[in-house]
Amino acid sequence: MIPSYDGKTIEIIRLDGSVQLWTSDNWYIHFEAHPWLTVPGTSPVQIDPGDSPDLDAGEDYPPVPDALTPLIGKTIRALRVSDGGDLDVSFDDDCRLSVKSSEFHEAWQLSGPRGEMVVCMPGGKLAIWGPRDD
């Protein structure tokens, strides 16, 4: 089962060879493949975390690309996974961040504060782990 991200707010965006989003209540969206950002009225832009500037002294992560910074503070309207493993995250301002599954590597991962995890495996199949029994 895919956990609901509806109504969750993006609090942190990081790049570390991938695009990582954290919500205010510790849910996590990890795009290992390069996601596409769609903003209404513009052409979609592919986000390549390898294109970020070098780290400044004392920084742990590269700066967030300008295209992604408007997502900080946005509310997720819906998170959907297609039968083929494609992930689409839509926000309250009609922006979308999406990624296709890959035949060769894990394309994305979702995880929650109690150990919930969904991984899009090579070929688009999903591996799903439930929450820990605390």
N, C-alpha and C positions, 0 to 999 in steps of 0.2 A: 504494500500500500504506500502510495506517495503521500507524505505529510502535507497538510495544508499550510501554505505560506501566506494565504490571503489575509490582508490587513496588517502584515508585519512591516516594520519600517527599517530601511537600510540605514545603518549607523556608521559602518566602517567599510571602506573599499581599499584593498591592498593588491599590489602586484608582487609576485615572487615566481616569475616564470609562468604564471597563470593569473587569471583574474579571480579575486576572492572578495565576496560580499558577506558581511555579517549584519544580522538584524539586531535591533535593540534588546531582544530577548534571547540572544545567543544561538540563533539558528544560522546556518552557514550555507552559502552557495559557492561552489568552486568550479570555475570554467577552465578545464585543462586544454581544451581546443579553443581556438580564437573565436570569441563570440561576436555577433553582429549587434550593433546598437542602432535602433530605428527611432528617430525623433520625428513627430508629425511635421510634414511640410519640407522634409529634407531627404536626401538619399541615404540609405543605410551605410554605416561605417563599420568596417571590421576592426576590432580592437586587438592589437598585437602587443602583449605585455613586454615583449622583447624590445619594442621601440621606445620604451620609457627612458628618460634621461638617467645618467649615472647618479649614484648615491652621493649626497653631500656628507661631510664628516659628521658622525653621530647619528645618521639615519639608518634605520633597520630595513626599510623598504623603499623602493623607488617612488617618486611622486606619482600620484594618480593622474592619468591623462585628462586633459581638459574636457574631452568628450564625456567622461564618466562622472566628473565631479557633481553635475546637476542631480545625479541619482541619490546622493547622500541626503538623507531626510525624506526621501520619497517613500510612499506606501505601496506595497505590492498589491495589485488588484487581483492578479491570478498567476499561478504557476502551473503550467500544463506540460505533460510529457506525451508525445505521440506514440503510437504503437511501434514505430521504428526507433524510438529512443531519442528523438529530437526534443530539446528543452526550450520552452518559451516562457519568459517572465515578463508580464505586462505591469505597468505602474499606473498610479492614479492620474498622471498627466498624459496618458496614452503613449509614453515611450515604451519600447520593448527591447529586451536583451535576449538574444536567442543563439542557440548553437545546435548544429547537426551532430548526430552520432558519428562515430568513426569506425571503419572496419579494422583499424590497426592499433588503436589505443583507447583508453578510458577518456571520454569526452567531457564528462562533468560528474559532479558529486553533490549530494545534499546531506547535511547532517544536523542533528539536533542536540540540545543540551543534556539529554539522557541517553546518548549513545545511538539514537536513531541514525540510520545511514542508508542512502540509496546511491548506487554507483552505476553509471552507464558504461557497461563493459564493451570491449571491442565487438563490433557487429550490431550494437544497439540493444542487446539484452540487458536487463536490469538485475543487479544483485541487491537484495533488500535485507537489512537487519533491523529488528525491532528495538524498542527501548530496553535499557537495562532494568532488571528487577531490583530496585533500590528499597 
